[in-house]
Amino acid sequence: MKIPFMHVAPQPLGGPLRFVLPAVLVLLFLAVLLWLPWQAREMENNERQEQLIADTLWVEQAVRFALTRSEDALASLGAELEGNPLLAAPPAAKVQARFKQMLNNGHELRRVLWLGLDAKLLVAAGAEAPSTLPAASINALKLARATRKGRYSEPYQASAGGGALVDYYLPLFRAGEYAGSLAATYDLKTLLDETVPWWFAQDNAISLIDPDDKVLAKRAAAGPGRGVYTHKRPLDLPGATIVLATDSVKGLPRLLPNLLVGSVIALALGLLASLAALWRHIARRLEAEGALRQQMAFRTAMENSLVTGLRARDLEGRVTYVNPAFCQMVGLPPEELVGKAPPMAYWAPEAMADYQQRFASVLAGHATPQFETIFQRADGKRVPVLIFEAALVDSDGRQTGWMGSILDISERKNAEELARQQQEKLHASARLATMGEISSMLAHELNQPLAAISSYTTGALNLLGRAVDTGAPLDPAILKPALEQASVQARRAGQIIRSVHEFVKKREPERQEVHIASLVDGIGALIDMQASKYFVAIQTSMARALPAVSADRMMLEQVLLNLTRNAIEAMQDVAPERRVLRIAAAHEGGNVTVAVIDQGHGIAPEVAERLFSPFFSTKAEGMGVGLSICRTAIEFHGGTLTHCANPGGGTIFKFALPSLA
C-alpha cells in the first residue's frame, strides 16, 4: 500500500522559548565572566604558594648540598687519618692545608678542628677555637662517639654578640677504638647568604629557626614578609633541629577595576583578532605544508642520489634511518636495519671487539668522530669504510641520537696497496741498481780473499807433498798458520756475500730495535768497497750511550749506502788529502741524528732546489730516484732528511729519527 507524500510547513518557534534561550546564554556568559576572574585569582594564589614551596625545597637542597660538601671533605680526611699508622702523631702541616682548603671552598665554615681523645685541640684553622666547648657541642661530640656517625649540635650563639653557630663532629676510629674527632663550625647567617640566590631573597624573607620558632639567622633583602605565602621545611640534620622558613613579600592578587566591561570588550576584540589570526595561520600553515612537502621530496631525492651512506641511531644504539646508499653498501634492505640494535648483521666477525668497544662509547655519550672499520656485506664480502659520527640534535637543542656518514674506501685502499707495492718495487730496483754500480768492486773485493785462500791452500798442499815424497814427518804447527789465514779470508768473503744478499733481497718492511753503530758496522764492507775505488778514507764518530731507534734495518742500510756512495763520488775529483768521508751519529733533542759529511765539490743552488725530486739526477747514468727514495724511507719512520753546505767544503746530509730512549 502506497502512502501519498504530504508536505508539512515548519512551525515557527514561538512562545517564551524565544527569550529564555538567549537569556540563559547571556546569564551563562555573565556567570562565566564573573567566575573566571575569581578562579584566575585562586589559581594565581595557588601557583604562588606552590612556587614558594618549590623554591623553598630548592633552597633547602642548596643548604644541604653546602653542608654535605663539607661533610664529604671531613669524611675523606677522616678516612686518610684513620688509615695513617701515625694517627697519634698528627701530620699537622698536611691537615692544616686541608682545613684551609675547606675554608676557601665554603665561606659558611667558621673554623675546622681536629680534636684528640680527650677533646684536646690538635690542629685548627679559621676563627679562634673557644677555650671550652658549649654544652650543645659537648652533647653532639658524645653522641657522635657513641653512634660512630657524624652528628650536628643544636644551634648556639657565638660569643661577643655574634650570630648563631652549629657544630658538626665526625668521630675517628682506629682498629675499632675511638681516636679523636674532626669538627666543623658553621655560621648560619653566612650559610644563608652563600646558598640563597639573590633573586629568591628579593621576593622572600628566609630564616633559620629552632623548634620554638626562635630566629637563628635571617636574610630579607626586600624587607619582612607579609605572612600570606609561607612555608617551613626542616633541614633534617642528624642531631640538630633546624627549620628553614620562607615568608613571601607578595600580597594577595587583586581584581582589576571595571572587570566586567573590560572583559566583554576584550573578549569581543579578542574573538575578532583570533578569527583573523586563525585565518592567516591556516593560510600560512597550508603554504608551509606545501613548502615542507617540496622540501621533503627534494631532500629524499637528494639522499637517495647520494653515494655516501647515511645512518641515524638513537641514544641506545638502535638504527632509526638508513639511506639507499648505505643499504647498497651492506647489501641489506631497510626493513632489516631500521629498529635493530647491536650487534648488527653487517658487523664483520674479526672486528667484533672494536665494534663492541665503540658501541659502549656511544652508550656513554662519547662517539668517535672519525674512524675506519670493515663492514661485511650480506654475500660475505668485506667492505672497508670510513665513518664520520656526529651528535643528532633536534629543534630544541636536545641530543636525540647520532648521525653517521659512511664512505666506501675500497678504491682508496686498493690504490694505497698498489702504491705501497710500487714503492717496494722501486726500493728493490734502487737496491739492484746500487749493486750493479758496485758489482765490479765486489768482484775485486772477492778476488783478494779468494786469491789468498788459493795461496795458503797451495802452500799447505806443497808441504804435504814434500812430506809424502821424503817420508819425513810433518809438523802440524807448520800447516796451522796457513790454514788459519785461509779460514780468515774465507770468512771475509762470506761476510761480503752475506752483506750483499741481505741488502738486495726483497721483503716486507719490518720495524725492529736498531742501533746505528751496528748498522754502520753491518754495511761497512760495502762502504769500504765503494771508498777503495776512489781512495777515500772512512772516519766514524758515534756518541756514547746512543739510544736505539725503531726502524726497518734494510731501509736504513739502503739510505746510508746511497748517501755514502754519493759522498764518495762527489770527492773523486778533489785532492787526495781531502778525500775523507765522515759518518757521525749523535743524540739531539729526543732524536738520533746521523750525518754523512764529505769534502767534495758541493751542491749548486739551482741543483739544491730539485735535489729530492724524483727522476732528477746530475749523473749521466743516474736514475734520479736515490735521494727521493732516501727521503721517503726516512719520512716513513717519522724522521726528516736535510742537507746543508759543509763549512770546510763539500756537503752534509743529515737524517734524524725518533729515539726509543
C-alpha positions as CSV (number, residue, x, y, z in Angstrom):
1,M,0.0,0.0,0.0
2,K,1.4,3.3,-1.1
3,I,1.2,6.3,1.3
4,P,0.9,9.6,-0.5
5,F,3.6,12.2,0.2
6,M,2.3,15.1,2.4
7,H,4.3,18.4,2.7
8,V,4.1,19.9,6.2
9,A,5.4,23.5,6.6
10,P,7.8,24.0,9.5
11,Q,6.2,25.8,12.5
12,P,8.0,28.9,13.8
13,L,9.4,28.7,17.3
14,G,7.0,30.7,19.4
15,G,6.2,31.4,22.9
16,P,8.6,32.4,25.7
17,L,11.2,30.0,24.5
18,R,12.4,32.6,22.0
19,F,13.6,34.7,25.0
20,V,14.5,32.1,27.5
21,L,17.4,30.6,25.5
22,P,19.1,33.9,24.7
23,A,18.6,35.0,28.3
24,V,20.1,31.7,29.6
25,L,23.0,32.1,27.3
26,V,23.6,35.8,28.4
27,L,23.4,34.7,32.1
28,L,25.7,31.9,31.5
29,F,28.1,34.2,29.7
30,L,27.9,36.7,32.6
31,A,28.4,34.0,35.1
32,V,31.4,32.8,33.3
33,L,32.8,36.3,33.1
34,L,32.3,36.7,36.9
35,W,33.6,33.2,37.7
36,L,36.7,33.4,35.6
37,P,38.4,36.3,37.4
38,W,37.7,34.7,40.7
39,Q,39.0,31.4,39.5
40,A,42.1,33.1,38.0
41,R,42.8,34.8,41.3
42,E,42.5,31.5,43.1
43,M,44.8,29.8,40.6
44,E,47.3,32.6,40.8
45,N,47.2,32.3,44.6
46,N,47.8,28.6,44.5
47,E,50.5,29.0,41.9
48,R,52.3,31.5,44.1
49,Q,52.1,29.2,47.1
50,E,53.3,26.2,45.1
51,Q,56.1,28.2,43.6
52,L,57.1,29.3,47.1
53,I,57.2,25.7,48.2
54,A,59.2,24.6,45.2
55,D,61.7,27.4,45.7
56,T,61.9,26.6,49.4
57,L,62.7,23.0,48.5
58,W,65.4,24.2,46.1
59,V,67.0,26.4,48.8
60,E,66.8,23.6,51.3
61,Q,68.7,21.4,48.8
62,A,71.3,24.1,48.3
63,V,71.8,24.4,52.0
64,R,72.1,20.6,52.3
65,F,74.5,20.5,49.4
66,A,76.8,23.1,51.1
67,L,76.7,21.1,54.3
68,T,77.2,17.7,52.6
69,R,80.2,19.1,50.7
70,S,81.9,19.9,54.0
71,E,80.8,16.5,55.4
72,D,82.3,14.7,52.5
73,A,85.6,16.6,52.8
74,L,85.8,15.8,56.5
75,A,84.9,12.1,55.8
76,S,87.7,11.9,53.1
77,L,90.2,13.5,55.5
78,G,89.0,11.2,58.3
79,A,89.5,8.1,56.2
80,E,93.1,9.2,55.5
81,L,93.7,9.8,59.2
82,E,92.2,6.5,60.2
83,G,94.4,4.8,57.7
84,N,97.5,6.6,59.0
85,P,99.6,4.4,61.2
86,L,100.9,7.5,62.9
87,L,97.5,8.8,64.0
88,A,98.8,9.6,67.4
89,A,101.3,12.0,65.9
90,P,99.2,14.2,63.6
91,P,100.6,15.3,60.3
92,A,99.9,18.9,61.2
93,A,101.0,20.6,58.1
94,K,99.0,18.3,55.8
95,V,95.8,18.5,58.0
96,Q,96.3,22.3,58.3
97,A,96.4,22.6,54.5
98,R,93.3,20.5,54.0
99,F,91.5,22.6,56.6
100,K,92.4,25.8,54.8
101,Q,91.2,24.3,51.5
102,M,87.9,23.6,53.1
103,L,87.6,27.2,54.5
104,N,88.4,28.5,51.0
105,N,85.8,26.3,49.4
106,G,83.0,27.0,51.9
107,H,82.7,30.5,53.3
108,E,80.0,29.3,55.6
109,L,82.7,27.5,57.6
110,R,83.9,29.5,60.5
111,R,86.5,27.1,61.8
112,V,87.7,23.5,61.4
113,L,89.3,21.5,64.2
114,W,91.0,18.2,64.9
115,L,90.4,17.0,68.5
116,G,92.2,14.3,70.3
117,L,90.9,11.6,72.6
118,D,90.2,14.0,75.4
119,A,88.8,16.7,73.2
120,K,92.3,18.2,73.2
121,L,92.9,20.6,70.2
122,L,95.5,19.1,67.8
123,V,95.1,21.2,64.6
124,A,92.8,24.2,64.0
125,A,92.1,26.6,61.1
126,G,89.8,29.6,60.8
127,A,88.4,31.5,63.7
128,E,89.9,31.0,67.1
129,A,88.5,28.0,68.9
130,P,86.8,28.6,72.3
131,S,88.6,27.6,75.4
132,T,85.7,25.4,76.5
133,L,83.1,23.8,74.2
134,P,79.4,24.8,74.6
135,A,77.1,22.3,76.2
136,A,75.4,21.7,72.8
137,S,78.7,20.9,71.2
138,I,79.7,18.6,74.1
139,N,76.5,16.6,73.7
140,A,76.9,16.3,69.9
141,L,80.6,15.2,70.4
142,K,79.5,12.4,72.9
143,L,76.6,11.4,70.6
144,A,78.8,11.2,67.6
145,R,81.3,9.0,69.5
146,A,78.5,6.7,70.8
147,T,76.8,6.3,67.4
148,R,80.1,6.2,65.4
149,K,78.5,8.6,63.0
150,G,78.8,12.3,62.2
151,R,76.4,14.5,64.3
152,Y,75.4,18.2,64.4
153,S,75.0,20.1,67.6
154,E,71.9,22.2,68.5
155,P,72.4,25.8,67.4
156,Y,74.0,28.2,69.9
157,Q,75.0,31.8,70.0
158,A,78.6,32.9,69.3
159,S,80.4,34.8,71.9
160,A,80.8,38.6,71.7
161,G,77.3,39.2,70.2
162,G,77.9,37.0,67.1
163,G,75.3,35.1,65.1
164,A,74.1,31.6,65.7
165,L,76.5,28.7,65.1
166,V,76.2,25.0,64.7
167,D,78.9,22.4,65.0
168,Y,79.4,19.1,63.1
169,Y,81.5,16.3,64.7
170,L,82.9,13.3,62.9
171,P,84.4,10.6,65.1
172,L,87.6,8.8,64.2
173,F,88.3,5.2,65.0
174,R,91.4,3.1,64.5
175,A,91.2,-0.7,65.0
176,G,87.7,-0.2,66.5
177,E,89.0,2.2,69.2
178,Y,88.0,5.9,69.4
179,A,90.9,8.1,68.2
180,G,89.5,11.6,68.2
181,S,87.2,13.7,66.1
182,L,87.1,16.2,63.3
183,A,84.8,19.2,63.9
184,A,83.5,22.0,61.7
185,T,81.6,25.1,62.9
186,Y,79.1,26.7,60.6
187,D,77.9,30.3,60.7
188,L,74.2,30.1,59.9
189,K,73.9,33.7,58.7
190,T,76.8,33.2,56.3
191,L,75.3,29.8,55.2
192,L,72.1,31.6,54.2
193,D,74.0,34.4,52.4
194,E,76.1,31.9,50.5
195,T,73.3,29.5,49.4
196,V,70.2,31.6,48.9
197,P,70.3,33.2,45.5
198,W,69.7,37.0,45.2
199,W,66.5,36.6,43.1
200,F,64.9,34.5,45.8
201,A,65.9,36.8,48.6
202,Q,64.3,39.8,46.6
203,D,60.9,38.1,46.8
204,N,61.1,36.3,50.2
205,A,62.3,36.7,53.7
206,I,64.3,33.5,54.5
207,S,65.0,32.4,58.1
208,L,66.5,29.5,60.0
209,I,64.5,28.9,63.2
210,D,64.6,26.4,66.1
211,P,61.7,24.3,67.2
212,D,60.5,27.2,69.4
213,D,60.3,29.5,66.3
214,K,63.3,31.5,67.5
215,V,65.1,33.1,64.6
216,L,68.7,31.8,64.4
217,A,69.6,33.6,61.1
218,K,67.7,35.6,58.6
219,R,68.0,37.1,55.2
220,A,65.4,39.6,54.0
221,A,66.8,41.7,51.1
222,A,63.3,43.2,50.3
223,G,62.0,43.7,53.8
224,P,59.9,41.4,56.1
225,G,57.4,39.1,54.6
226,R,53.6,39.7,54.6
227,G,52.6,36.4,56.1
228,V,50.4,35.5,53.1
229,Y,52.6,32.9,51.4
230,T,54.7,31.0,53.9
231,H,56.4,27.6,54.1
232,K,58.5,25.8,56.6
233,R,60.9,23.0,55.7
234,P,63.1,21.1,58.3
235,L,66.7,20.7,57.2
236,D,66.9,17.1,58.6
237,L,70.3,17.4,60.2
238,P,71.4,14.4,62.3
239,G,71.4,15.7,65.9
240,A,70.1,19.2,65.2
241,T,66.5,20.5,64.7
242,I,66.7,23.5,62.4
243,V,63.8,24.6,60.2
244,L,64.0,26.7,57.0
245,A,61.2,29.2,56.9
246,T,60.2,31.4,54.0
247,D,57.8,34.3,54.0
248,S,56.9,36.0,50.7
249,V,56.8,39.8,50.4
250,K,53.9,39.4,47.9
251,G,50.3,40.0,48.9
252,L,47.1,38.6,47.6
253,P,46.4,39.2,43.9
254,R,43.8,41.9,43.2
255,L,40.9,42.0,40.8
256,L,41.0,44.6,38.0
257,P,38.5,47.5,38.2
258,N,35.6,47.5,35.7
259,L,36.4,43.9,35.1
260,L,33.1,43.1,33.5
261,V,33.2,45.8,30.9
262,G,36.8,45.3,30.1
263,S,36.3,41.6,29.8
264,V,33.4,42.0,27.3
265,I,35.3,44.4,25.2
266,A,38.5,42.3,25.4
267,L,36.6,39.1,24.6
268,A,34.9,40.7,21.6
269,L,38.1,42.2,20.2
270,G,40.0,39.1,21.0
271,L,37.4,37.0,19.2
272,L,37.7,39.1,16.0
273,A,41.5,39.2,16.3
274,S,41.6,35.4,16.9
275,L,39.4,34.7,13.9
276,A,41.7,36.9,11.7
277,A,44.8,35.4,13.2
278,L,43.3,31.9,12.7
279,W,42.6,32.6,9.0
280,R,46.2,33.9,8.5
281,H,47.6,30.9,10.4
282,I,45.6,28.4,8.3
283,A,46.8,30.1,5.1
284,R,50.4,30.2,6.3
285,R,50.2,26.6,7.5
286,L,48.9,25.4,4.2
287,E,51.7,27.3,2.5
288,A,54.2,25.9,4.9
289,E,53.0,22.4,4.5
290,G,53.3,22.7,0.7
291,A,56.8,24.1,1.0
292,L,57.6,21.3,3.5
293,R,56.4,18.6,1.2
294,Q,58.5,20.1,-1.6
295,Q,61.5,20.3,0.7
296,M,61.0,16.7,1.9
297,A,60.7,15.5,-1.7
298,F,63.8,17.3,-2.6
299,R,65.7,16.0,0.5
300,T,64.5,12.5,-0.2
301,A,65.6,12.7,-3.8
302,M,69.0,14.1,-2.7
303,E,69.6,11.4,0.0
304,N,68.6,8.7,-2.5
305,S,71.1,10.0,-5.1
306,L,74.0,10.2,-2.6
307,V,76.8,7.7,-2.9
308,T,77.6,8.4,0.7
309,G,75.8,6.1,3.2
310,L,73.8,7.8,5.9
311,R,72.8,6.1,9.1
312,A,71.0,7.5,12.2
313,R,70.9,5.9,15.6
314,D,69.2,6.8,18.8
315,L,70.9,7.2,22.2
316,E,70.5,3.4,22.8
317,G,72.2,2.5,19.5
318,R,69.1,1.4,17.6
319,V,69.2,2.3,13.9
320,T,66.4,4.8,13.1
321,Y,67.2,5.7,9.5
322,V,69.3,4.5,6.6
323,N,69.5,5.8,3.0
324,P,69.7,3.6,-0.1
325,A,73.5,4.1,-0.5
326,F,74.0,2.5,3.0
327,C,71.7,-0.4,2.2
328,Q,73.6,-1.0,-1.1
329,M,76.9,-0.8,0.8
330,V,75.9,-3.5,3.3
331,G,73.7,-5.5,0.9
332,L,70.6,-5.4,3.2
333,P,67.1,-3.9,2.8
334,P,66.0,-1.0,5.1
335,E,63.5,-3.2,6.9
336,E,66.3,-5.5,8.1
337,L,68.2,-2.5,9.5
338,V,65.8,0.1,10.9
339,G,64.8,-0.6,14.5
340,K,67.6,-3.1,15.0
341,A,70.0,-2.8,18.0
342,P,73.6,-4.1,18.0
343,P,75.1,-6.5,17.2
344,M,74.3,-5.6,13.6
345,A,74.1,-8.0,10.7
346,Y,76.9,-6.2,8.8
347,W,79.5,-6.4,11.6
348,A,82.5,-8.5,10.5
349,P,83.4,-11.2,13.0
350,E,87.1,-10.3,13.0
351,A,86.3,-6.7,14.0
352,M,83.6,-7.6,16.6
353,A,85.7,-6.4,19.6
354,D,86.2,-2.9,18.0
355,Y,82.5,-2.7,17.3
356,Q,81.6,-3.5,20.9
357,Q,84.1,-1.0,22.2
358,R,82.8,1.8,20.0
359,F,79.2,0.9,20.8
360,A,80.0,1.1,24.6
361,S,81.4,4.6,23.9
362,V,78.2,5.6,22.1
363,L,76.1,4.5,25.0
364,A,78.3,6.5,27.3
365,G,77.7,9.6,25.1
366,H,81.2,9.7,23.5
367,A,81.1,8.7,19.9
368,T,84.4,8.5,17.9
369,P,84.1,11.4,15.4
370,Q,86.1,9.7,12.6
371,F,87.4,6.1,12.3
372,E,88.0,3.4,9.7
373,T,86.5,-0.1,10.0
374,I,85.2,-3.1,8.0
375,F,81.6,-4.0,7.0
376,Q,80.5,-7.4,5.9
377,R,78.0,-7.5,3.1
378,A,75.2,-10.0,3.0
379,D,77.2,-12.0,0.5
380,G,80.2,-12.2,2.8
381,K,82.3,-9.6,1.0
382,R,84.4,-7.3,3.2
383,V,84.0,-3.5,2.6
384,P,86.5,-1.1,4.2
385,V,84.6,2.1,5.2
386,L,85.4,5.5,6.7
387,I,82.8,6.6,9.2
388,F,82.1,10.2,10.4
389,E,79.9,10.3,13.5
390,A,78.3,13.4,15.0
391,A,75.5,14.2,17.5
392,L,72.0,14.3,16.2
393,V,70.2,17.4,17.7
394,D,66.5,18.2,17.4
395,S,65.0,21.7,17.0
396,D,65.0,22.2,20.8
397,G,68.7,21.7,21.0
398,R,68.4,18.2,22.7
399,Q,70.5,15.4,21.5
400,T,68.3,12.5,20.2
401,G,71.0,10.2,18.9
402,W,74.0,10.0,16.5
403,M,74.2,10.7,12.8
404,G,76.9,8.9,10.7
405,S,78.1,9.3,7.2
406,I,79.8,6.2,5.7
407,L,82.2,6.2,2.8
408,D,83.2,3.1,0.9
409,I,87.0,3.4,0.7
410,S,87.7,0.2,-1.2
411,E,89.2,2.0,-4.1
412,R,91.4,4.1,-1.9
413,K,92.6,1.1,0.0
414,N,93.4,-0.6,-3.3
415,A,95.2,2.4,-4.5
416,E,97.2,2.6,-1.3
417,E,98.2,-1.1,-1.5
418,L,99.2,-0.6,-5.2
419,A,101.2,2.5,-4.3
420,R,102.9,0.5,-1.5
421,Q,103.8,-2.3,-3.8
422,Q,105.1,0.1,-6.4
423,Q,107.2,1.9,-3.8
424,E,108.6,-1.5,-2.6
425,K,109.4,-2.4,-6.2
426,L,111.1,1.0,-6.6
427,H,113.2,0.4,-3.5
428,A,114.1,-3.1,-4.8
429,S,115.1,-1.6,-8.2
430,A,117.2,1.1,-6.5
431,R,119.0,-1.6,-4.4
432,L,119.7,-3.6,-7.5
433,A,120.9,-0.5,-9.4
434,T,123.2,0.2,-6.5
435,M,124.6,-3.3,-6.5
436,G,125.0,-3.0,-10.3
437,E,127.2,0.0,-9.8
438,I,129.4,-1.7,-7.2
439,S,129.5,-5.2,-8.9
440,S,133.0,-4.6,-10.3
441,M,134.2,-3.5,-6.9
442,L,132.5,-6.6,-5.4
443,A,134.5,-8.8,-7.8
444,H,137.7,-7.0,-6.8
445,E,137.0,-7.4,-3.1
446,L,136.1,-11.1,-3.5
447,N,139.3,-11.8,-5.7
448,Q,141.6,-10.7,-2.8
449,P,140.3,-13.2,-0.2
450,L,139.9,-16.0,-2.8
451,A,143.5,-15.4,-4.1
452,A,144.8,-15.5,-0.5
453,I,142.8,-18.7,0.2
454,S,144.3,-20.3,-3.0
455,S,147.8,-19.2,-2.0
456,Y,147.6,-20.6,1.6
457,T,146.0,-23.9,0.5
458,T,148.6,-24.3,-2.3
459,G,151.4,-23.8,0.2
460,A,149.8,-26.3,2.6
461,L,149.5,-28.9,-0.2
462,N,153.1,-28.3,-1.2
463,L,154.2,-29.0,2.4
464,L,152.1,-32.2,2.5
465,G,153.5,-33.4,-0.9
466,R,157.1,-32.8,0.2
467,A,156.5,-34.7,3.4
468,V,155.0,-37.6,1.4
469,D,157.9,-37.6,-1.1
470,T,160.6,-37.5,1.5
471,G,158.9,-39.7,4.1
472,A,159.8,-37.1,6.8
473,P,157.2,-36.4,9.5
474,L,155.1,-33.2,9.0
475,D,154.9,-30.8,11.9
476,P,151.2,-29.7,12.2
477,A,152.4,-26.3,13.6
478,I,153.7,-25.5,10.2
479,L,150.3,-26.0,8.5
480,K,148.3,-24.3,11.2
481,P,149.1,-20.6,10.3
482,A,148.4,-21.2,6.6
483,L,145.0,-22.9,7.3
484,E,144.1,-20.2,9.9
485,Q,144.8,-17.5,7.3
486,A,142.7,-19.3,4.7
487,S,139.8,-19.6,7.2
488,V,140.0,-15.8,7.9
489,Q,139.9,-15.0,4.2
490,A,137.0,-17.4,3.7
491,R,135.0,-15.7,6.5
492,R,135.8,-12.3,4.9
493,A,134.5,-13.4,1.6
494,G,131.4,-14.9,3.2
495,Q,130.7,-11.7,5.1
496,I,130.9,-9.7,1.9
497,I,128.5,-12.1,0.1
498,R,126.0,-12.1,3.1
499,S,126.0,-8.3,3.2
500,V,125.2,-8.2,-0.5
501,H,122.5,-10.8,-0.1
502,E,120.8,-9.1,2.9
503,F,120.9,-5.8,1.0
504,V,119.3,-6.9,-2.2
505,K,116.8,-9.5,-1.0
506,K,113.1,-8.4,-1.3
507,R,110.9,-8.5,1.8
508,E,108.2,-6.5,3.6
509,P,109.3,-3.6,5.9
510,E,109.7,-4.8,9.4
511,R,110.3,-2.4,12.3
512,Q,112.7,-3.5,15.0
513,E,115.1,-2.1,17.5
514,V,118.1,-0.8,15.5
515,H,121.4,0.6,16.9
516,I,123.1,2.9,14.5
517,A,126.6,1.7,15.4
518,S,125.7,-1.9,14.5
519,L,124.0,-0.7,11.3
520,V,127.2,1.1,10.2
521,D,129.3,-2.0,11.0
522,G,126.9,-4.2,9.1
523,I,127.4,-2.4,5.8
524,G,131.0,-1.4,6.5
525,A,132.3,-3.9,3.9
526,L,130.1,-2.4,1.2
527,I,131.0,1.2,2.1
528,D,134.7,0.2,2.1
529,M,134.4,-1.3,-1.4
530,Q,133.0,2.0,-2.7
531,A,135.6,4.0,-0.9
532,S,138.6,2.0,-2.1
533,K,137.7,2.7,-5.7
534,Y,138.4,6.4,-5.3
535,F,140.9,6.1,-2.4
536,V,138.6,7.7,0.1
537,A,139.3,7.3,3.8
538,I,136.3,6.5,6.1
539,Q,136.0,8.0,9.6
540,T,133.2,7.2,12.0
541,S,132.2,9.1,15.1
542,M,129.5,7.6,17.4
543,A,128.3,9.3,20.5
544,R,128.4,7.2,23.7
545,A,125.2,5.5,25.0
546,L,123.5,6.3,21.8
547,P,119.9,5.1,22.1
548,A,118.3,2.7,19.6
549,V,115.6,3.6,17.0
550,S,112.5,1.7,15.8
551,A,113.1,1.1,12.1
552,D,113.4,-1.3,9.2
553,R,117.1,-2.2,9.2
554,M,117.3,-2.8,5.4
555,M,115.7,0.5,4.5
556,L,118.1,2.4,6.8
557,E,121.1,0.5,5.3
558,Q,119.9,1.5,1.8
559,V,119.6,5.2,2.9
560,L,123.1,5.1,4.4
561,L,124.7,3.3,1.5
562,N,123.1,5.8,-1.0
563,L,124.3,8.8,0.9
564,T,127.8,7.4,1.4
565,R,128.1,6.5,-2.3
566,N,127.0,10.0,-3.4
567,A,129.5,11.5,-0.9
568,I,132.4,9.2,-2.2
569,E,131.6,10.0,-5.9
570,A,131.5,13.8,-5.0
571,M,135.1,13.6,-3.9
572,Q,136.6,11.7,-6.8
573,D,138.0,14.9,-8.4
574,V,139.3,16.6,-5.3
575,A,142.9,16.4,-3.9
576,P,143.7,13.0,-2.4
577,E,144.4,14.5,1.1
578,R,140.8,15.9,1.1
579,R,139.2,12.6,0.3
580,V,137.8,11.9,3.8
581,L,134.3,10.7,4.4
582,R,132.9,11.2,8.0
583,I,129.9,9.4,9.4
584,A,128.8,10.9,12.7
585,A,125.9,9.9,15.0
586,A,124.6,11.8,18.0
587,H,121.5,12.1,20.3
588,E,119.8,15.5,19.9
589,G,116.5,16.5,21.5
590,G,114.9,13.1,21.6
591,N,116.2,12.2,18.1
592,V,119.1,10.1,16.9
593,T,120.9,12.1,14.1
594,V,123.2,10.6,11.5
595,A,125.4,12.9,9.4
596,V,127.3,11.9,6.2
597,I,129.9,14.6,5.6
598,D,132.1,14.9,2.5
599,Q,134.6,17.4,1.3
600,G,133.7,17.2,-2.4
601,H,132.5,19.8,-4.9
602,G,129.3,20.8,-3.0
603,I,125.8,21.3,-4.5
604,A,124.9,24.3,-6.7
605,P,121.9,26.4,-5.6
606,E,119.9,25.6,-8.8
607,V,120.5,21.9,-8.2
608,A,119.6,22.1,-4.5
609,E,116.1,23.2,-5.3
610,R,115.3,19.9,-7.2
611,L,117.7,17.7,-5.3
612,F,114.9,15.4,-3.8
613,S,112.7,15.5,-6.9
614,P,112.0,12.0,-8.4
615,F,114.0,11.2,-11.6
616,F,116.2,14.3,-11.2
617,S,119.9,13.4,-11.4
618,T,123.2,15.2,-12.2
619,K,124.8,12.0,-13.3
620,A,124.6,10.9,-16.9
621,E,124.0,7.3,-15.9
622,G,121.9,8.1,-12.8
623,M,118.2,7.1,-12.4
624,G,117.3,10.2,-10.3
625,V,115.5,8.2,-7.6
626,G,118.2,7.6,-5.0
627,L,117.7,10.7,-2.8
628,S,113.9,10.7,-3.4
629,I,113.8,7.1,-2.0
630,C,116.1,8.1,0.9
631,R,113.7,10.9,1.9
632,T,110.6,8.6,1.5
633,A,112.3,5.9,3.7
634,I,113.2,8.4,6.4
635,E,109.7,10.0,6.5
636,F,108.2,6.5,6.6
637,H,109.9,6.2,10.0
638,G,108.7,9.6,11.2
639,G,112.0,11.4,10.6
640,T,113.5,14.1,8.4
641,L,116.3,14.2,5.8
642,T,118.0,17.5,5.2
643,H,121.3,18.8,3.7
644,C,123.5,21.8,4.0
645,A,126.9,23.1,2.9
646,N,130.0,21.9,4.7
647,P,131.9,24.9,6.1
648,G,135.1,23.1,5.2
649,G,133.9,22.5,1.6
650,G,131.5,19.8,0.4
651,T,128.1,18.8,1.7
652,I,126.5,17.5,4.9
653,F,123.5,15.2,4.6
654,K,121.7,14.6,7.9
655,F,118.7,12.4,8.8
656,A,117.0,12.4,12.2
657,L,114.9,9.5,13.7
658,P,112.9,9.4,16.9
659,S,114.8,7.6,19.6
660,L,113.4,4.9,21.8
661,A,115.0,6.4,24.9
